[in-house]
Amino acid sequence: MPPPSPPAEERRATDPETWLGAYGDYLYRYALLRVRDEAAAEDLVQETLLAALKGRRQFDGQSSERTWLTGILKHKILDRFRRQYREVSLDEAGVDCEGEEFGMDEFFAADGHWAVKPGDWADPAKATENAHFWDALIRCLERLSPRQRQLFVLRELHGSDNEEICKDMEITATNAGVLLYRARMSLRQCLEHHWFGRVGAAEIR
Amino acid sequence: MLNCRQTSQLLSGSLDRSLTLRERLALRIHLLLCDACARFARQLRFLHRLAAELEARSVADERVKLGAGARERIRRALAGEK
C-alpha cells in the first residue's frame, strides 16, 4: 500500500493529550452501553486511544475527530465480541445454538400457540418519555445471554447487516437469526414484566 | 398456515432480511387473523426503533463517567507510547 499523502496542517488530529479530556467520557459511555462491563469499557477506551495515537497520520479530517475515534472503538468492540463469542461456556453455547435451529422455547406451547399472549402496552411511545424506562431497558439488555446481547448490539446499535454479522462473527445466517430472535423475545418479555406490567404502567401514569 | 411461533420468527427475520413473497403473504394472513401476533408485531417494531434513542441517551448520560483511576491509567499509557 502506498503511504497516504501527508494531510494538510489543519486536518491533522489534535494533540493526543487532549483526547482523553475531550472524548474520554463519550467513548467510555459508548463502550459501556455495548459491553455492560465497566473494566472492559475502560480497557476499550485505552486500546482505542493507543491505536489512534499510532494511526494518527491516517486521520484525514473528512469526519470529526470524535467520529474517527468512535470508528476505531467500534472495531475494538467487534474484536472483543469475536474473541468472547468463542470463549462462552459450553452450557451457554448449548442454550444458544442447539443445532442452530429454532428449537422449543418457553414462549410458546408445543402446538405453536403463545404460552402467554403478549400484554397490552397501551401507548409505548409515552414510556420513552420516562427516564426510568431507559434504565429498565438497559437492565433487560444486561439479562440477555452474552451471545444474544452481542448480536443484538451488532445489529441494532452498530447497525451491521446480517451479512456483516456473519462474516465478522464467523457464524451462519441461521445462527445469527436464532440469536437475534431469542434476544428480541427475551427483551420484549423482560420489558413487559419490568415495565409494561402493572407496576410500570402505574409508574408511567 | 403459520402458527404463532413461526409468525414471531418471521417477524424477527423481517427486521434483518427481506422476506420472500410467500413469507410476506403467509405473515399478512396470520396477522389479520391473530390479535396476539399483531400486538407482538407492533411491540417488536417499537423495540427496533428504540435503538437510536438508546444510543443518543447513553452517550449523553452525565451519570456515567470514566473514573479517575482509569483516566490516570490511560493518561500514563498514552504518555508511555509517545
Chai-1 contact restraints between the chains, C-beta under 6 A:
chainA,res_idxA,chainB,res_idxB,connection_type,confidence,min_distance_angstrom,max_distance_angstrom,comment,restraint_id
A,P16,B,L78,contact,1.0,0.0,6.0,A-B,restraint_1
A,L20,B,I74,contact,1.0,0.0,6.0,A-B,restraint_2
A,L20,B,R75,contact,1.0,0.0,6.0,A-B,restraint_3
A,G24,B,L66,contact,1.0,0.0,6.0,A-B,restraint_4
A,D25,B,K65,contact,1.0,0.0,6.0,A-B,restraint_5
A,D25,B,L66,contact,1.0,0.0,6.0,A-B,restraint_6
A,Y26,B,V59,contact,1.0,0.0,6.0,A-B,restraint_7
A,Y28,B,L66,contact,1.0,0.0,6.0,A-B,restraint_8
A,R29,B,S58,contact,1.0,0.0,6.0,A-B,restraint_9
A,R29,B,V59,contact,1.0,0.0,6.0,A-B,restraint_10
A,R29,B,D61,contact,1.0,0.0,6.0,A-B,restraint_11
A,R29,B,V64,contact,1.0,0.0,6.0,A-B,restraint_12
A,Y30,B,V59,contact,1.0,0.0,6.0,A-B,restraint_13
A,L33,B,S58,contact,1.0,0.0,6.0,A-B,restraint_14
A,E42,B,A70,contact,1.0,0.0,6.0,A-B,restraint_15
A,Q46,B,I74,contact,1.0,0.0,6.0,A-B,restraint_16
A,Q46,B,A77,contact,1.0,0.0,6.0,A-B,restraint_17
A,L49,B,L78,contact,1.0,0.0,6.0,A-B,restraint_18
A,L50,B,E81,contact,1.0,0.0,6.0,A-B,restraint_19
A,L53,B,E81,contact,1.0,0.0,6.0,A-B,restraint_20
A,F102,B,Q9,contact,1.0,0.0,6.0,A-B,restraint_21
A,F108,B,R5,contact,1.0,0.0,6.0,A-B,restraint_22
A,G112,B,N3,contact,1.0,0.0,6.0,A-B,restraint_23
A,G112,B,C4,contact,1.0,0.0,6.0,A-B,restraint_24
A,G112,B,R5,contact,1.0,0.0,6.0,A-B,restraint_25
A,H113,B,C4,contact,1.0,0.0,6.0,A-B,restraint_26
A,W114,B,C4,contact,1.0,0.0,6.0,A-B,restraint_27
A,W114,B,A36,contact,1.0,0.0,6.0,A-B,restraint_28
A,K117,B,A36,contact,1.0,0.0,6.0,A-B,restraint_29
A,P118,B,A36,contact,1.0,0.0,6.0,A-B,restraint_30
A,P118,B,R39,contact,1.0,0.0,6.0,A-B,restraint_31
A,P118,B,F40,contact,1.0,0.0,6.0,A-B,restraint_32
A,P124,B,F46,contact,1.0,0.0,6.0,A-B,restraint_33
A,W134,B,R57,contact,1.0,0.0,6.0,A-B,restraint_34
A,E156,B,A51,contact,1.0,0.0,6.0,A-B,restraint_35
A,L157,B,A51,contact,1.0,0.0,6.0,A-B,restraint_36
A,L157,B,E55,contact,1.0,0.0,6.0,A-B,restraint_37
A,N162,B,D16,contact,1.0,0.0,6.0,A-B,restraint_38
A,N162,B,R17,contact,1.0,0.0,6.0,A-B,restraint_39
A,G177,B,G13,contact,1.0,0.0,6.0,A-B,restraint_40
A,Y181,B,Q9,contact,1.0,0.0,6.0,A-B,restraint_41
A,Y181,B,S12,contact,1.0,0.0,6.0,A-B,restraint_42
A,R184,B,S12,contact,1.0,0.0,6.0,A-B,restraint_43
A,R188,B,Q43,contact,1.0,0.0,6.0,A-B,restraint_44
